[in-house]
Amino acid sequence: MTYKEICDFIENKMRMSHIYQPLLIKTLVESEGISTTRKIALEFLRYDESQIQYYERVVKSMPVKVLLNHDVIKKEKNQVSLNTETLSFSQRQKLISLCDSKLNEFLESRGLKLWDYRLIDNPVPDSLRYKVIKKSNFRCDLCGATKYDRPLDVDHIIPRSRKGKTEESNLQVLCSKCNRSKGNKDDTDFRQTEFVDEVEDCHFCGGLDNDRIVSTNESVYAILDKYPVTPLHHLIIPFRHTDDFFTMTERERSDSNALIRQLKNSIKEQDDSVVSFNVGMNCGEEAGQTIMHSHIHLIPRRKGDTPNPRGGVRGVIPNKMDY
């Protein structure tokens, strides 16, 4: 094909369902007309905004948090820096060498298993895959993540290793994170999970002022209670509208537990008079629930904040508190 024919193809004949065709041609041109499929794949990855955003969340939720706790790094908004003095050339090279050594040691021990959730051979035909994902409203059946949050996989409910069939009745949509967590031992069907993003007139849906959000963890967020029982009383709330603890997904419960532990440490750092905590939920009107969007109370306790704390949460029925 001549130069003019290629130009004509790009301008007039190319029919696109994705960015791949022009990106492949562009990569070949920039590589003097020839390239490996791996280099082309890496170029595709560079343009995949969903993957970039996914790994931004990975950066914030995992290595940044750990290294901040060890004072190795500092963070201000989206800027991360080493918490050290100015390094010389030889010092920088030494640190790079140490990190390379750690990387190589780990990769040698884990190999491709490190990324095995990405490398699963998926025999689901494209037409069936599309049908299953469309039926799920393009979101994970377990945690509710959408295609904009992280890659979506079509999962065999009964795993193929246990003779599960590749048919619609045995397929569900899981995001890459949930699919990796599920593994091939579990055969739970998550397709009946109801996802309602917002409910009109719900205090915790949509209209919540983002300035009130103290912290987030994937599927849940935390705010300070508007009518606190004690100072620094927090609420942990799923982003998804769901009635109470019993309708929360396993992912939401897991993320809530992680966020509660994080907040507990943060509260004790802010106020060293905090010595204990109450953690609980009201599920249903008769149990005292006033906002029908699930939320977990994290209530810091201080010595002497009540004359007789014995019984704790048993105090929901006052005459049963002391025993």
For each residue, the residues with C-beta under 8 A, 3 or more apart:
1: 5 6 9
2: 5 6
3: 6 7
4: 7 8
5: 1 2 8 9
6: 1 2 3 9 10 25
7: 3 4 10 11
8: 4 5 11 12 13
9: 1 5 6 12 13 14
10: 6 7 13 14 22 25
11: 7 8 14
12: 8 9
13: 8 9 10
14: 9 10 11 21 22
15:
16: 19 21 22
17:
18: 21
19: 16 22 23 47
20: 23 24 44
21: 14 16 18 24 25
22: 10 14 16 19 25 26
23: 19 20 26 27 43 44 47
24: 20 21 27 28 40
25: 6 10 21 22 28 29
26: 22 23 29 30
27: 23 24 30 31 35 39 40 43
28: 24 25 31 33 34 35 40
29: 25 26 33
30: 26 27
31: 27 28 34 35 39
32:
33: 28 29
34: 28 31
35: 27 28 31 39 40
36: 39 40
37: 40 41
38: 41 42
39: 27 31 35 36 42 43
40: 24 27 28 35 36 37 43 44
41: 37 38 44 45
42: 38 39 45 46
43: 23 27 39 40 46 47
44: 20 23 40 41 47 48
45: 41 42 48 51
46: 42 43
47: 19 23 43 44
48: 44 45 51 52
49: 52 53
50: 53 54 147 148 149 150 151
51: 45 48 54 55 151
52: 48 49 55 56
53: 49 50 56 57 148 149
54: 50 51 57 58 149 150 151 176
55: 51 52 58 59
56: 52 53 59 60
57: 53 54 60 61 218
58: 54 55 61 62 63
59: 55 56 62 63 64
60: 56 57 64 65
61: 57 58 64 65 217 218
62: 58 59 65 66
63: 58 59 66 67
64: 59 60 61 67 68 73 75 80
65: 60 61 62 68 69
66: 62 63 69 70
67: 63 64 70 72 73
68: 64 65 71 72 73 74 75
69: 65 66
70: 66 67
71: 68 83
72: 67 68 82 83
73: 64 67 68 80 81 82 83
74: 68 80 81 82 83
75: 64 68 79 80 81
76: 79 81
77:
78:
79: 75 76
80: 64 73 74 75
81: 73 74 75 76
82: 72 73 74 87
83: 71 72 73 74
84: 87
85:
86:
87: 82 84 91 92 95
88: 91 92
89: 92 93
90: 93 94
91: 87 88 94 95
92: 87 88 89 95 96
93: 89 90 96 97
94: 90 91 97 98
95: 87 91 92 98 99
96: 92 93 99 100
97: 93 94 100 101
98: 94 95 101 102
99: 95 96 102 103
100: 96 97 103 104
101: 97 98 104 105
102: 98 99 105 106
103: 99 100 106 107
104: 100 101 107 108
105: 101 102 108 109
106: 102 103 109 110 114
107: 103 104 110 111 114
108: 104 105 111
109: 105 106
110: 106 107 113 114
111: 107 108 114
112: 115 116 119
113: 110 116
114: 106 107 110 111
115: 112 118 119
116: 112 113 119 120
117: 120 153 176 179 180
118: 115 176
119: 112 115 116
120: 116 117 153
121:
122: 129 153 154
123: 160 166
124: 128 129 132 154 166 171
125: 128 129
126: 129 130
127: 130 131
128: 124 125 131 132 154 166 168 171
129: 122 124 125 126 132 133 154
130: 126 127 133 134
131: 127 128 134 135 168
132: 124 128 129 135 136 154 168 171 172 173
133: 129 130 136 138 147 152 154 173
134: 130 131 137 138
135: 131 132
136: 132 133 139 140 141 172 173 191
137: 134 195
138: 133 134 146 147 152
139: 136 144 145 146 147 152 173 195
140: 136 143 144 145 146 152 173 174 175 178
141: 136 172 173 174 190 191 193
142: 174 175 178 182 190 193 249 250 251
143: 140 175 177 178 218 219 249 251 252
144: 139 140 193 195 219 239 240 249 251
145: 139 140 149 150 152 175 177 178 219
146: 138 139 140 149 152
147: 50 133 138 139 151 152
148: 50 53
149: 50 53 54 145 146 175
150: 50 54 145 175 176 177
151: 50 51 54 147 175 176
152: 133 138 139 140 145 146 147 173 174 175 176
153: 117 120 122 173 174 175 176 179
154: 122 124 128 129 132 133 171 172 173
155: 171 172 173 174 179 182
156: 159 160 164 165 166 170 171
157: 164 170 171 172 187 188 189
158: 162 163 164 165 170 187
159: 156 162 164 184 185 186 187
160: 123 156 163 164 166 184
161: 164 184
162: 158 159 184 187
163: 158 160
164: 156 157 158 159 160 161 170 187
165: 156 158 170
166: 123 124 128 156 160 170 171
167: 170 171
168: 128 131 132 171
169:
170: 156 157 158 164 165 166 167
171: 124 128 132 154 155 156 157 166 167 168
172: 132 136 141 154 155 157 189 190 191
173: 132 133 136 139 140 141 152 153 154 155
174: 140 141 142 152 153 155 178 179 182 190
175: 140 142 143 145 149 150 151 152 153 178 179
176: 54 117 118 150 151 152 153 179 180
177: 143 145 150 180 181
178: 140 142 143 145 174 175 181 182 251
179: 117 153 155 174 175 176 182
180: 117 176 177 183
181: 177 178
182: 142 155 174 178 179 186 188
183: 180 186
184: 159 160 161 162
185: 159
186: 159 182 183
187: 157 158 159 162 164
188: 157 182
189: 157 172 192
190: 141 142 172 174 193 249
191: 136 141 172
192: 189
193: 141 142 144 190 249
194: 242 247
195: 137 139 144 240
196: 199 240 241 242
197: 205 239 240 241
198: 202 205 206 241
199: 196 202 205 241 293
200: 205
201:
202: 198 199 205 206 241 291 292 293
203: 207 208 291 293
204: 208 237 241 291 293 295
205: 197 198 199 200 202 208 241 293
206: 198 202
207: 203
208: 203 204 205 212 213 223
209: 212
210: 213
211:
212: 208 209 223 224
213: 208 210 216 221 222 223
214: 221 222 223 224 234 263
215: 221 222 259 262 263 266
216: 213 220 221 222 259
217: 61 220 221 255 256 258 259 262
218: 57 61 143 251 255
219: 143 144 145 238 239 240 249 251 252 255
220: 216 217 236 237 238 239 252 255 256 259
221: 213 214 215 216 217 236 237 239
222: 213 214 215 216 234 235 236 237 259 263 298
223: 208 212 213 214 234 235 237
224: 212 214 228 232 233 234 235
225: 228 229 233 234 235 297
226:
227:
228: 224 225 231 232 233
229: 225 233 297 299
230: 233 299 300 301 302 305
231: 228 271 300
232: 224 228 267 270 271 274 300
233: 224 225 228 229 230 297 298 299 300
234: 214 222 223 224 225 263 267 297 298
235: 222 223 224 225 295 296 297 298
236: 220 221 222 256 259 260 263 295 296 298
237: 204 220 221 222 223 293 294 295 296
238: 219 220 241 242 248 252 256 293 294
239: 144 197 219 220 221
240: 144 195 196 197 219 249 252
241: 196 197 198 199 202 204 205 238 293
242: 194 196 238 247 248 249 252 293 294
243: 246 247 292 293 294
244: 247 248 281 282 283 284 289 292 294
245: 248 253 281 283 294 296
246: 243 283
247: 194 242 243 244 294
248: 238 242 244 245 252 253 256 294
249: 142 143 144 190 193 219 240 242 252 253
250: 142 253 254
251: 142 143 144 178 218 219 254 255
252: 143 219 220 238 240 242 248 249 255 256
253: 245 248 249 250 256 257
254: 250 251 257 258
255: 217 218 219 220 251 252 258 259
256: 217 220 236 238 248 252 253 259 260 296
257: 253 254 260 261
258: 217 254 255 261 262
259: 215 216 217 220 222 236 255 256 262 263
260: 236 256 257 263 264 279 296 298
261: 257 258 264 265
262: 215 217 258 259 265 266
263: 214 215 222 234 236 259 260 266 267 298
264: 260 261 267 268 277 298
265: 261 262 268 269
266: 215 262 263 269 270
267: 232 234 263 264 270 271 274 298 300
268: 264 265 271 272 274
269: 265 266
270: 232 266 267
271: 231 232 267 268 274 300 302
272: 268
273: 302 303
274: 232 267 268 271 277 300 301 302
275: 301 302 303
276: 300 301 309
277: 264 274 298 299 300 301
278: 297 298 299 301 312 313
279: 260 296 297 298 299
280: 296 297 299 313
281: 244 245 294 295 296 297
282: 244 287 288 289 290 297
283: 244 245 246 287 289 294
284: 244 287 289
285: 288 289 290
286:
287: 282 283 284 316
288: 282 285 316
289: 244 282 283 284 285 292
290: 282 285
291: 202 203 204 295
292: 202 243 244 289
293: 199 202 203 204 205 237 238 241 242 243
294: 237 238 242 243 244 245 247 248 281 283
295: 204 235 236 237 281 291
296: 235 236 237 245 256 260 279 280 281
297: 225 229 233 234 235 278 279 280 281 282
298: 222 233 234 235 236 260 263 264 267 277 278 279
299: 229 230 233 277 278 279 280
300: 230 231 232 233 267 271 274 276 277
301: 230 274 275 276 277 278 305 309
302: 230 271 273 274 275 305
303: 273 275
304:
305: 230 301 302 309
306: 309
307:
308: 322
309: 276 301 305 306 312
310: 321 322 323
311: 314 315 320 321 322 323
312: 278 309 315 321
313: 278 280 316
314: 311 317 320 321 323
315: 311 312 318 320 321
316: 287 288 313
317: 314 320 321
318: 315 321
319:
320: 311 314 315 317 323
321: 310 311 312 314 315 317 318
322: 308 310 311
323: 310 311 314 320
